[in-house]
Amino acid sequence: MSKKAASDPAYVKHLNTRLVHAGRSDPRVVSSPVFHASTVLFADYAEFCEREAAPLDREHMYYGRMGTPTTRALEDAVCELDGSVGAVLASSGTASMASILNCFLSPGDHVLMVDSVYGPTRKFCLGSLARRGVSTTFYDPLMDEELHTLVQDNTRMIFMESPGSATFEIQDVPAIVAVAKQHGLLTAIDNTWATPLLFNPLEFGVDLAMQSGTKYLNGHADCLFGVTTTASPELYTQLHHHTLAHGMHLAPDDAMLALRGMRTLAIRMEAHDRGARTVASWLETQPRVRRLLHPAWDSCPGHAIFERDFKGANGLFAMVMQRENEQAMAAFIDSLELYGVGFSWGGFESLCLPMHATRKLPSIALADDETLVRLHIGLEHPQDLIDDLARGFAAMDALAGA
Ligand SMILES: *Cc1c(COP(=O)(O)O)cnc(C)c1O
């Protein structure tokens, strides 16, 4: 567990250094060995009795599912990143989200959920939570202190995501935390877009911060994991016990890949941000692009809040385009050579996802003749990525001219 205060300026300043050195489980090697362990052997009867009687701790192994030096090293690294008192790992970001909602909401409770939330989180509220007797109100992501008008007697939690990973509205987290504190509500946030590098929710008083580590923390599109952190020892213990009770676990090789990815998080983020700003600046000049939903652009809803609260941006943004027929969209997407079409983001490669085809976009005001295309700018040279998009637009033009 990290003992560093997130408010310590040295902690923030030298985050890159900490990411390189954090979470080293064995001082004899730079990269932590991977423990593949279910059974843990006790030295003798006396040690067995001692461990059986003692509460779980981080110094001793007990049984593989309860953690190994590999998963603890990853937890330590995550705690170094945001100054939390503890990190609860899960097999995916979705598992982290579901455990927060399941652990802290009981039948009869009500949750205020941001309308721009990740699709599967919305589905979880409408399905699993509803079946357990927990009701949900989806609120406009641009609401600030007026959110208090939606608080009910049985409201227990406000869940945020900022920016929304499909429609990019930036939320006023400090104003929402103030509403929560006034009413004694828990706050949670899906901080996958920012990671604690760009926005540290715990510094803004949020109780529970989850991330899909599948995205930027891992950064190489080769493992799935989720993590939740908190500054509260009580909330940490509650969530930790909840995930243990549900048998949640992160496999050792995935923990190693996650930790390996985190070593380079800071330099990757800088490169993604630089590349994305270069590509976005070019896109802005393109006649087929109506506006950009990039938090650093003032066309993005909540941009002023981004300027106030965030330390930077990354490689994920969207462009609003004039809606074309399916044939034109196919010509655009299929002529791209460097952008893959696929879910997820945060890896080293560029991706292009036509959003309207797959999902309902509840929170954005798109005109009938508009469509949304999300780009992830990877670590390729930005000029190559621009040339590739130019090829895509040219393919649409050729079709229109034909
Ligand atoms: C991908 C994603 C998740 C889910 O993460 P998985 O690791 O794929 O389960 C949750 N929230 C956001 C914002 C995401 O982008």
The ligand as an SDF file (V2000), in Angstrom:
LIG
                    3D

 15 15  0  0  0  0  0  0  0  0999 V2000
  -13.4410   -0.5670  -22.0640 C   0  0  0  0  0  0  0  0  0  0  0  0
  -14.1290    0.2130  -21.0200 C   0  0  0  0  0  0  0  0  0  0  0  0
  -14.6770   -0.4040  -19.8980 C   0  0  0  0  0  0  0  0  0  0  0  0
  -14.6960   -1.9040  -19.7330 C   0  0  0  0  0  0  0  0  0  0  0  0
  -13.4280   -2.4370  -19.6510 O   0  0  0  0  0  0  0  0  0  0  0  0
  -13.1140   -3.9550  -19.9970 P   0  0  0  0  0  0  0  0  0  0  0  0
  -11.7550   -4.1330  -19.4050 O   0  0  0  0  0  0  0  0  0  0  0  0
  -13.1490   -4.1020  -21.4800 O   0  0  0  0  0  0  0  0  0  0  0  0
  -14.1460   -4.7940  -19.3230 O   0  0  0  0  0  0  0  0  0  0  0  0
  -15.2790    0.3880  -18.9450 C   0  0  0  0  0  0  0  0  0  0  0  0
  -15.3430    1.7260  -19.0780 N   0  0  0  0  0  0  0  0  0  0  0  0
  -14.8190    2.3540  -20.1440 C   0  0  0  0  0  0  0  0  0  0  0  0
  -14.9220    3.8390  -20.2300 C   0  0  0  0  0  0  0  0  0  0  0  0
  -14.2060    1.6330  -21.1460 C   0  0  0  0  0  0  0  0  0  0  0  0
  -13.7240    2.2660  -22.2130 O   0  0  0  0  0  0  0  0  0  0  0  0
  1  2  1  0
  2  3  1  0
  2 14  2  0
  3  4  1  0
  3 10  2  0
  4  5  1  0
  5  6  1  0
  6  7  2  0
  6  8  1  0
  6  9  1  0
 10 11  1  0
 11 12  2  0
 12 13  1  0
 12 14  1  0
 14 15  1  0
M  END
$$$$
